[in-house]
C-alpha cells in the first residue's frame, strides 16, 4: 500500500528554493542517479537451440528452412552472442535514458538518508502527501531490494510489468531507503500541485541562517506548510521528528 506521506531529503540550495517557492521538481535521467546499477539493464543472448529457433520463427516468419538453419548457427557463435548483447544493451540504455525518475522515501528519520542526501543533517526533509495512491497525479512504483541483479535474456517477453520491475530493483544494500519512485515519460523540470507539499523537517544540525532563509521561502507560498525539526534521541542511535518550536 502506498504510504500517506512520502519524503525527499535535500540540501539547502537554489533547487530547494525553486521547489518551495515555485513548486518545481526535477525528473532525473537514469544516468544521473548515484547507483551505477540503477536502471542499468544487463542482457543475455545465450539460449538453447529450441529457444533460439522459437524466437527466430516468431520474429522472422519469412525465413526459409535454409535461412533459418544458417541463422541458428550464426546466433550460436560466441562472437554473435557478444555482439547481440552489446547491441541490445545499447538500445535499451538509449531508450531508458529518455525516462525521467523522481525518487522519494517512506521514512523521514533515517540516519543514512539525512547524512547522504541532506548535507549531513544540515538540510531538510520534504513531506509530500499522496492521494489515491498517487503523487502529483502520477503512479508510484515501490523499489524491490535484492541481492541479485534482475536477469533478462533477449528471448524473454519485455512487457510493461517486467520493465517496471527491472527499473525498480536495487541492491539490498539500499534497503534502508524504503524508496518509492515515479517513472515519468520525460526528463527535466516539472511543476507539481502546491497542495502536494504538506510539510518540511529541519535537520538536527541546521544552522539559524539557512533556517531563516527557508522560512522566508515558505512565507512566499500560497499554501502553508507544517514545520518540524529532527532531534537526536538520547541513549539511542535514532531521531525523533517533532513540531518546530
C-alpha positions as CSV (number, residue, x, y, z in Angstrom):
1,X,0.0,0.0,0.0
2,X,1.3,3.5,-0.9
3,X,2.1,5.5,2.3
4,X,0.0,8.5,3.1
5,X,3.2,10.6,3.1
6,X,6.4,10.3,1.2
7,X,9.6,12.2,1.8
8,X,12.6,13.7,-0.1
9,X,15.8,14.7,1.6
10,X,17.5,17.8,0.2
11,X,20.5,20.1,0.9
12,X,19.8,23.9,1.1
13,X,20.4,25.3,-2.3
14,X,18.8,27.1,-5.2
15,X,16.9,23.9,-6.2
16,X,15.3,23.7,-2.8
17,X,14.2,27.4,-3.2
18,X,12.6,26.6,-6.6
19,X,10.8,23.6,-5.1
20,X,9.4,25.5,-2.1
21,X,8.6,28.8,-3.8
22,X,7.7,27.7,-7.3
23,X,6.6,24.1,-6.8
24,X,9.3,22.9,-9.2
25,X,10.8,19.4,-9.1
26,X,13.3,17.7,-11.4
27,X,12.9,14.3,-13.0
28,X,16.4,12.8,-13.4
29,X,17.9,10.7,-16.1
30,X,18.8,7.2,-15.0
31,X,22.5,8.1,-15.6
32,X,22.2,10.9,-13.1
33,X,21.3,8.6,-10.3
34,X,24.1,7.8,-7.8
35,X,23.8,3.9,-8.1
36,X,25.6,2.6,-11.2
37,X,23.3,-0.4,-11.3
38,X,20.1,1.6,-11.1
39,X,18.2,1.2,-14.3
40,X,21.3,-0.4,-15.9
41,X,20.0,-3.4,-17.8
42,X,22.3,-6.4,-18.5
43,X,21.1,-8.7,-21.2
44,X,22.0,-12.3,-22.1
45,X,21.8,-13.6,-25.6
46,X,22.6,-17.2,-24.5
47,X,19.8,-19.7,-25.2
48,X,19.2,-23.3,-26.2
49,X,18.7,-24.2,-29.8
50,X,15.0,-24.7,-29.1
51,X,14.7,-21.2,-27.6
52,X,16.6,-19.6,-30.4
53,X,14.5,-21.4,-33.0
54,X,11.2,-20.3,-31.4
55,X,12.5,-16.7,-31.3
56,X,13.5,-16.7,-34.9
57,X,10.4,-18.4,-36.1
58,X,8.2,-15.9,-34.2
59,X,10.0,-12.7,-35.2
60,X,11.2,-13.7,-38.7
61,X,8.5,-15.9,-40.1
62,X,9.6,-15.1,-43.7
63,X,12.8,-17.1,-43.3
64,X,13.2,-20.3,-45.4
65,X,14.4,-23.5,-43.7
66,X,17.8,-23.0,-45.1
67,X,17.9,-19.4,-43.9
68,X,16.7,-20.5,-40.5
69,X,19.4,-23.1,-40.2
70,X,22.0,-20.6,-41.1
71,X,20.6,-18.0,-38.6
72,X,20.6,-20.6,-35.8
73,X,24.3,-21.5,-36.5
74,X,25.2,-17.8,-36.6
75,X,23.3,-16.9,-33.4
76,X,25.2,-19.7,-31.5
77,X,28.6,-18.3,-32.3
78,X,30.3,-16.6,-29.3
79,X,31.1,-13.5,-31.4
80,X,27.4,-13.2,-32.3
81,X,26.2,-13.7,-28.8
82,X,28.6,-10.9,-27.5
83,X,27.5,-8.6,-30.4
84,X,23.8,-9.1,-29.8
85,X,24.2,-8.5,-26.1
86,X,26.1,-5.2,-26.7
87,X,23.6,-4.0,-29.3
88,X,20.6,-4.7,-27.2
89,X,22.1,-3.2,-24.1
90,X,23.0,0.0,-26.1
91,X,19.4,0.2,-27.5
92,X,17.9,-0.3,-24.0
93,X,20.2,2.2,-22.4
94,X,19.2,4.8,-25.1
95,X,15.5,4.1,-24.6
96,X,15.6,4.2,-20.8
97,X,17.7,7.3,-20.8
98,X,14.7,9.3,-22.1
99,X,12.7,8.4,-19.0
100,X,12.5,10.7,-16.0
101,X,12.7,9.5,-12.4
102,X,11.6,11.2,-9.2
103,X,12.7,9.3,-6.1
104,X,11.1,9.6,-2.6
105,X,11.4,7.7,0.7
106,X,8.8,6.3,3.0
107,X,10.8,7.3,6.1
108,X,11.6,10.8,7.5
109,X,14.0,9.7,10.2
110,X,16.6,7.5,8.5
111,X,20.1,8.5,9.7
112,X,21.9,7.4,6.5
113,X,19.4,9.4,4.3
114,X,19.9,12.5,6.4
115,X,23.7,12.0,6.1
116,X,23.8,11.2,2.4
117,X,21.1,13.4,0.9
118,X,20.5,16.3,3.4
119,X,24.1,17.6,3.8
120,X,24.9,15.7,6.9
121,X,21.7,16.7,8.8
122,X,22.2,20.3,7.8
123,X,19.5,20.2,5.1
124,X,15.8,19.3,5.1
125,X,13.4,16.5,4.6
126,X,10.3,17.5,2.5
127,X,7.0,15.9,3.2
128,X,4.6,15.1,0.3
129,X,1.1,14.0,0.7
130,X,-0.2,11.2,-1.6
131,X,-3.8,11.0,-2.9
132,X,-5.5,7.8,-4.1
133,X,-2.1,6.0,-4.2
134,X,-0.6,8.7,-6.4
135,X,1.8,11.6,-6.0
136,X,1.5,14.6,-8.3
137,X,-1.3,12.6,-10.1
138,X,1.4,10.0,-11.1
139,X,1.6,6.3,-10.3
140,X,4.2,5.3,-7.8
141,X,6.4,2.2,-8.0
142,X,8.0,0.7,-4.9
143,X,11.6,-0.3,-5.1
144,X,12.4,-4.0,-4.8
145,X,15.6,-4.7,-2.9
146,X,17.5,-7.8,-3.9
147,X,21.0,-9.3,-3.5
148,X,20.9,-10.2,-7.3
149,X,20.5,-8.0,-10.3
150,X,17.4,-8.8,-12.4
151,X,18.2,-11.3,-15.1
152,X,16.9,-10.9,-18.6
153,X,17.6,-12.6,-21.9
154,X,16.8,-11.4,-25.4
155,X,14.3,-14.2,-25.7
156,X,12.1,-13.0,-22.8
157,X,8.9,-11.0,-23.3
158,X,9.6,-7.4,-22.3
159,X,6.2,-6.2,-21.2
160,X,5.3,-3.1,-19.0
161,X,5.2,-5.1,-15.8
162,X,8.7,-6.6,-16.4
163,X,10.0,-3.2,-17.4
164,X,8.8,-1.6,-14.2
165,X,10.3,-4.4,-12.2
166,X,13.6,-4.1,-13.9
167,X,13.7,-0.3,-13.5
168,X,12.7,-0.6,-9.8
169,X,15.0,-3.2,-8.5
170,X,18.1,-2.1,-6.5
171,X,20.7,-3.8,-4.4
172,X,19.6,-4.8,-0.8
173,X,22.5,-2.5,0.4
174,X,20.0,0.3,-0.1
175,X,17.1,-1.3,1.7
176,X,17.1,1.4,4.4
177,X,15.9,3.9,1.8
178,X,12.4,2.4,1.6
179,X,12.1,4.1,-1.8
180,X,9.1,4.8,-3.9
181,X,9.6,6.4,-7.3
182,X,7.7,8.0,-10.2
183,X,8.7,6.7,-13.7
184,X,7.9,9.6,-16.0
185,X,7.8,9.9,-19.7
186,X,10.2,12.8,-19.9
187,X,13.3,14.3,-18.2
188,X,13.6,17.7,-16.7
189,X,11.8,20.3,-14.6
190,X,8.1,19.9,-13.9
191,X,5.6,21.8,-11.7
192,X,3.5,19.9,-9.1
193,X,0.3,20.9,-7.3
194,X,1.1,23.2,-4.4
195,X,-1.1,21.2,-2.0
196,X,1.0,18.1,-2.5
197,X,3.9,19.6,-0.5
198,X,2.5,19.4,3.1
199,X,5.5,19.8,5.4
200,X,9.2,20.3,5.9
201,X,11.6,19.0,8.5
202,X,14.7,20.8,9.5
203,X,17.8,18.7,10.1
204,X,19.2,18.4,13.6
205,X,22.4,20.2,12.6
206,X,20.7,23.0,10.6
207,X,22.1,26.5,11.5
208,X,20.0,29.6,12.1
209,X,20.9,31.4,8.9
210,X,19.7,28.8,6.4
211,X,16.7,28.1,8.6
212,X,15.6,31.7,8.4
213,X,16.1,31.7,4.6
214,X,13.9,28.6,4.3
215,X,11.2,30.3,6.5
216,X,11.3,33.3,4.1
217,X,10.8,31.0,1.1
218,X,7.9,29.3,2.9
219,X,6.3,32.7,3.5
220,X,6.1,33.2,-0.2
221,X,4.0,30.1,-0.8
222,X,0.2,30.4,-1.4
223,X,-0.3,27.4,0.9
224,X,1.1,26.9,4.4
225,X,3.4,24.1,5.4
226,X,3.7,22.2,8.6
227,X,7.2,22.8,10.0
228,X,9.0,20.1,12.0
229,X,12.6,19.6,13.3
230,X,14.7,16.4,13.8
231,X,16.2,15.9,17.2
232,X,18.8,13.4,18.4
233,X,17.3,10.9,20.9
234,X,19.4,10.4,24.0
235,X,20.6,6.8,24.5
236,X,19.6,5.7,21.0
237,X,21.0,5.9,17.5
238,X,17.7,7.5,16.3
239,X,16.0,10.7,15.5
240,X,12.6,12.0,16.6
241,X,10.6,14.3,14.4
242,X,8.7,17.0,16.4
243,X,6.9,20.2,15.6
244,X,9.3,23.1,15.3
245,X,9.5,25.5,18.2
